[in-house]
Amino acid sequence: MSSFLNSSIGKKFLMSLSGLFLLSFLLVHLILNSFILFDNTGELFNQAAHFMAANPIIKVVEPVLAIGFILHILYAIILTLHNLTTRPVGYNKQKQAHASSWSSRNMFVLGLVVLTFLVIHVANFFWKIKFTGHELLEHGMVGEVENTYLLVTTFFIDWWWIVAVYVIGSVALGLHLYHSIWAAFQTLGLSNQLWRRRLNRFGLLVSILIAGGFAVIPLWVKISSLL
Ligand code: HEM
């Protein structure tokens, strides 16, 4: 078992498993965050955020999510370093450039952009909600339900550059996912020639949904505050 996990395919296997787990988190996260678009009183989003924070299943899933991120990043670094030291040169390199898409050759860079976004994101929302607190969270609190909506929307309304960071982060995430979804299924042995095309289309659809969805939320909040 440990020799499998130390092999190149074993590392790719773990990256694929952790990646698909992170993808399921992203889909749930997007659905919850989309409540910001559908109710500008913030009640729906606040109730959903409170439900998630108080839910015992989510309390168990949160550390698993953190481990998933750490594993995914760690193995990405190890595999990238390995690929750099065994890189094809000359003609082989040109052949590789033709055979692979821009995003597949730049997965690590795209991952770094997403990671930078994630650090800014977690520091501004998760950290304040879970650890330091913020006066906006207490504004108009209903019982135990904090005003997460006010914290999030004020952040987007007050800082244009933050909206830009979210749009760039979402596009990088979409490109990262576009390449990785079918590749993850392939590594896990769940793809063949017929399914490869279908999974490619499915990956494209999910990537557009996630990139578009996460980018639209800050843009919508900022633009509607100007109208
Ligand atoms: C419009 C875009 C987004 C909004 C409004 C948003 C909002 C939030 C909020 C309010 C929290 C804190 C939840 C809590 O602790 O109660 C959070 C946490 C988190 N977000 Fe996002 N998010 C967005 C996009 C993203 C994206 C694109 C990613 C991943 C690349 C992401 C990853 C995370 C993670 C890992 C956490 C910490 C775990 C958790 O609390 O569930 N978010 N987000």
Residues whose N, C-alpha, C, O or C-beta is under 5 A from the ligand:
A	BS01	HEM	N33 A49 A53 F125 F126 I129 F214 I217 P218
